[in-house]
Amino acid sequence: MTNGPILVVDDEPGILRVLAISLEDAGYRVVTAAEGQEALRRFREIAYPPLVLTDIKMPGMDGLALLKAIKAEHPETEVIVMTGHGDMDLAISSLRYDATDFVTKPVDEEALRLALRRARERILLRRRLREYTENLERLVQKKTRELLDAERLAAVGETVADLAHAIKNIASGLEGGAFVLEKGLESDNREYLEQGWAMVKANVSRIRNLALDLLGFAKPVSLRRMPTDPNEPVREVVDLMIDRARAQGVSLEMDLTPDLDSLDIDGPGIHRALLNLVTNALEACSNRSAPDKPRWIRLSTSPLYKGVIWAVQDNCGGMPKDVQAKVFTRFFTTKGSQGTGLGLMMTQKIVEAHGGRIEWTSEPGVGSRFMIVLEE
């Protein structure tokens, strides 16, 4: 039951021999030592036996010091001390240092048997508790893996369903374009031919955009951080998009805080995130019917303590409540035949890789404001 020998320690050879014979007759494998230092050496040599029976009064290292040393090296070993009738204070002290029990000398065989049984019960209880804990840990790990697998499967299923819906929409557009083309060919109607061909080209472009966005979204974001002026990505995006905005009758403006502290960021990544937000804002401005006032998109920077906020704001009508609920949904787009719905998802991915977040507000009939908040 003990899965190991019992170490018996006593400086009196006669008592040591009697105890060894008695314990061997009871089925124990006995190792003996005549004093504390020898006992500690034998304790290490036999790789920490589960049971130690030691006299408390010995020359040199006494039983109390041996108990402390054993518990310091291997707390799970059960130690029973033997003491004379006049040494009860020492016996009680041994219990404070986590001795299992004590027996008085001369050792009564029945008292020793009961003390050993209690020690074995503690060993067995500890073993069962350890096995229960290990089994519980394995069960938790197994259930965690199953839950993660289920979540991944659900995410894959959701993504596949969303992707299938996006592809179905493109296929429907292609079928519609092909139908108009066929009608144009049958009737030799140039207007139908032009309309059908425009529909086909638009959906082919959408397929290409979807493939490129999927490839970009599937790749892990690998940031190349370097000290960067937070205003620089804004200037680059405005330089890139100002002609397109002007062609759509939209004023692209900057409101930059000067002398911002340099940040360790991936400048091209932030550039791409801002570009996605500006592209979406331009699309919102172009979709607004019969504009009755000047339309504008404003990019701004503002400082945070050890950070910055980039904002893209427009006055192009905002988003309806049903659209707001789907802003960061895969493959959801308000761009008709040109959108894939992954632009904002990619923006979110880039920002989260920086340890930042995206906050946004949108008021139907007024406009929207998206903010990239990055705190170092």
Secondary structure, 3 states (H helix, E strand, C coil): CCCCCEEEECCCHHHHHHHHHHHHHCCCCEEEECCHHHHHHHHHHCCCCCEEEEECCCCCCCHHHHHHHHHHHCCCCEEEEEECHHHHHHHHHHHHCCCCEEEECCCCHHHHHHHHHHHHHHHHHHHHHHHHHHHHHHHHHHHHHHHHHHHHHHHHHHHHHHHHHHHHHHHHHHHHHHHHHHHHHHHCCHHHHHHHHHHHHHHHHHHHHHHHHHHHHHCCCCCCCEEECCHHHHHHHHHHHHHHHHHCCEEEEEECCCCCCCEEECHHHHHHHHHHHHHHHHHHHHHCCCCCCCEEEEEEEEEECCEEEEEEEECCECCCHHHHCCCCCCCCCCCHHHCCCCHHHHHHHHHHHCCCEEEEEEECCEEEEEEEEEEC
